[in-house]
Amino acid sequence: MRRVITYGTYDLLHYGHINLLRRAKEYGDYLIVALSTDEFNWDSKHKKCYFSYEKRKQLLEAIRYVDLVIPEQNWEQKVRDMHEYHIDTFVMGDDWAGKFDFLRDEGVEVVYLARTPEISTTQIKEDLGLAGTCDKEDLGLAGTCDKEDLGLAGACDKEDLELAGAGNAEDAALGSASNETANAQDVESVCEEGTR
């Protein structure tokens, strides 16, 4: 069995992430994702994630290409992981090209995959006006899910969407409390009807 590993934060999971995971899995039979912990993201990468480590882990575990999710707690663990998990191929996005070539000395194939060009978590944050932060409390989203807080003009809140029981933005986004989901067009149409 050929084992593949990749590393990352995987916050605001999007189709670029899925493309990377699908393509990484093509290099072997078993894909391990080393997921950056909240502490590692904050202390070493100076990033604050929207979703907690546990939520991000749940999302990754639900993806059919991913066989195992382990915590990434520091930069130095990569050499140890290659041996502990008997890795054959190390895969990263090409924005890291050359940075992990030293792992070849551990007997591991190192592959840098081209990113999906039109999508990135950074781009999503910029488009939503969230650049520099992704914490609900910092954004004023704790306990709410209305369009004003999300930077979408209009007077449509979660009661209008029948999501009043959702509890917070995270629950509403995942549809976990009310099993209701709405995309941006659905939100717009509900809000337009509600303000006529």
SVG drawing of the C-alpha trace seen along z (x, -y; Angstrom):
<svg xmlns="http://www.w3.org/2000/svg" viewBox="-44 -47 63 49">
<polyline fill="none" stroke="black" stroke-width="0.4" points="0.0,0.0 1.4,-3.4 0.9,-6.1 0.6,-9.8 0.6,-12.8 -0.3,-16.4 -0.4,-19.3 -2.6,-22.3 -5.1,-24.4 -8.2,-23.7 -10.2,-26.6 -13.2,-27.8 -13.0,-24.5 -13.6,-25.0 -13.3,-23.2 -9.6,-24.1 -9.0,-22.0 -11.0,-19.2 -9.1,-19.2 -5.8,-19.1 -7.0,-16.2 -8.3,-14.3 -5.1,-14.7 -3.0,-13.8 -4.9,-10.6 -4.0,-9.6 -0.4,-9.2 -1.2,-6.3 -3.8,-4.2 -4.0,-5.9 -4.1,-9.6 -3.2,-11.2 -3.9,-14.9 -1.9,-16.6 -4.3,-19.3 -2.8,-22.4 -4.0,-22.8 -5.5,-26.1 -2.5,-26.7 0.0,-26.1 -1.9,-28.3 -2.0,-31.2 1.5,-30.8 3.6,-29.9 1.6,-30.9 -0.1,-34.0 -3.5,-32.9 -6.8,-32.8 -9.2,-30.3 -12.9,-30.6 -13.5,-27.0 -11.9,-25.2 -9.5,-22.3 -12.3,-19.8 -14.7,-21.3 -12.1,-21.4 -11.2,-17.8 -14.8,-16.7 -15.1,-18.3 -11.9,-16.6 -13.0,-13.2 -16.2,-13.4 -14.3,-13.7 -13.9,-10.4 -10.3,-10.9 -9.1,-11.3 -8.3,-8.2 -6.8,-9.7 -6.5,-13.2 -3.7,-13.8 -2.8,-17.0 0.0,-19.2 1.5,-20.8 4.8,-22.3 7.0,-22.7 9.5,-20.1 7.2,-17.1 7.3,-16.4 10.5,-14.3 9.1,-12.3 5.7,-11.8 7.4,-10.4 8.8,-7.5 6.0,-7.1 3.3,-6.8 5.6,-5.0 5.0,-7.7 5.9,-7.1 4.8,-10.5 4.6,-13.9 2.3,-16.3 1.8,-20.1 0.5,-22.9 3.1,-24.5 3.0,-27.7 5.4,-25.7 7.7,-24.5 11.2,-23.7 10.4,-24.2 10.2,-20.5 12.7,-19.0 14.8,-18.0 12.2,-15.2 13.7,-13.3 16.6,-12.6 14.1,-10.6 13.3,-8.3 10.1,-10.1 8.9,-11.3 8.1,-15.0 5.4,-16.4 4.2,-20.0 0.7,-20.2 -0.5,-23.2 -3.2,-25.1 -6.7,-25.7 -6.0,-29.1 -9.3,-31.0 -9.9,-30.0 -8.1,-30.4 -9.1,-30.9 -7.3,-34.2 -9.4,-35.3 -12.7,-34.2 -11.8,-36.3 -10.9,-39.3 -14.1,-39.0 -16.2,-38.8 -14.2,-41.6 -12.7,-39.2 -9.1,-39.7 -6.9,-39.7 -9.3,-37.8 -11.7,-34.9 -13.0,-34.8 -16.8,-35.1 -16.5,-37.3 -14.1,-39.6 -16.6,-39.9 -19.6,-40.5 -21.1,-37.2 -21.4,-35.3 -25.1,-34.3 -26.3,-35.8 -26.4,-35.2 -27.8,-38.3 -26.8,-39.9 -25.5,-43.1 -23.0,-41.3 -21.9,-39.3 -21.5,-42.5 -24.5,-41.8 -26.8,-44.9 -30.5,-44.4 -32.7,-43.6 -32.8,-39.8 -31.9,-37.9 -32.0,-34.3 -35.7,-34.6 -36.5,-35.5 -34.8,-32.4 -36.5,-30.3 -33.2,-29.6 -34.0,-31.2 -33.2,-27.9 -29.8,-27.6 -28.1,-29.4 -25.0,-30.9 -23.4,-31.5 -21.5,-28.2 -24.6,-26.2 -26.5,-28.0 -23.6,-27.6 -23.5,-23.8 -27.3,-23.5 -26.9,-21.3 -29.6,-22.8 -32.4,-23.2 -31.3,-21.1 -32.0,-24.1 -29.4,-25.4 -29.4,-28.5 -27.1,-29.7 -26.5,-33.3 -29.3,-33.3 -31.8,-31.8 -30.8,-34.5 -31.3,-37.3 -34.7,-36.0 -36.0,-35.5 -34.8,-39.0 -36.3,-40.6 -39.7,-39.1 -39.4,-40.1 -38.7,-43.7 -41.4,-44.3"/>
</svg>
